[in-house]
Amino acid sequence: MERGERILEAAGELLVAWGYQRVTIDEIARRAQVGKGTVYLHWKTKDALFLAVVLQAKLRSHRAQTARMRVDPLEVLPSRMMSGVYRDFLADPVLRALYSADTDVLGRFHDIAKKELAEVTSYGDQVVRRSLEVLREHGLVRTDLGVVQQQYALLAAASGFFLTEALLHDHAPDAAEERARILAHTLRGALETSADPATGTDTAARTRAAAEAAASEIIPLYEHLEELSEQEMRRQLRH
């Protein structure tokens, strides 16, 4: 593993275990088995390093989502897309802290990340909105609400599931896949025009064909989101 990757991995582990305030560059260097100066060769400040940690976690999720859509165009559907993001969230402690705004872990860094990553976040919102527009054009998403209202419903429902992991964990099914299935079911009923294509109903073939057409427009949006995230990661590196 490259030194930079070891440093990012160590910083992420310590961020989740100790919280932003307690973690020092000395501890990160010790965990990564490099000198303190080596850390500063890569990142100018502690904040720049942790911004890279957050970007790396989000980038992994973006890449996974794009890969899922390439394999199966039905992954462009809001129910499938967001349940995939939710599974990524469940599997990644950094994403869990970030998406649930965990103040014990992030502290004041949450506000720093929000400000520094505003451009990437804004484009991510545009991707969601444009994706909904494309899905509406292909008859895959209902049109009884406006796109802005649908985007709000989508993000509010997903955020509720994210926050429930911390606030109502005792009420959640034990299996992560079951929780993801419930989220998909919720979004399918709220936003989509057809039943789950996996049920084999007579609309399944039409839904898949429409999803294939929509995917050709949506996948490039996610590819560009990956590019922006990669550019921002490079910007945080010391030059």
Secondary structure as GFF3:
##gff-version 3
##sequence-region A 1 239
A	DSSP	alpha_helix	3	18	.	.	.	ID=ss1
A	DSSP	alpha_helix	25	32	.	.	.	ID=ss2
A	DSSP	alpha_helix	36	42	.	.	.	ID=ss3
A	DSSP	alpha_helix	46	71	.	.	.	ID=ss4
A	DSSP	three_ten_helix	73	76	.	.	.	ID=ss5
A	DSSP	alpha_helix	78	91	.	.	.	ID=ss6
A	DSSP	alpha_helix	93	99	.	.	.	ID=ss7
A	DSSP	alpha_helix	103	106	.	.	.	ID=ss8
A	DSSP	alpha_helix	109	116	.	.	.	ID=ss9
A	DSSP	alpha_helix	118	137	.	.	.	ID=ss10
A	DSSP	alpha_helix	147	167	.	.	.	ID=ss11
A	DSSP	three_ten_helix	169	171	.	.	.	ID=ss12
A	DSSP	alpha_helix	176	191	.	.	.	ID=ss13
A	DSSP	three_ten_helix	197	199	.	.	.	ID=ss14
A	DSSP	alpha_helix	204	236	.	.	.	ID=ss15
###
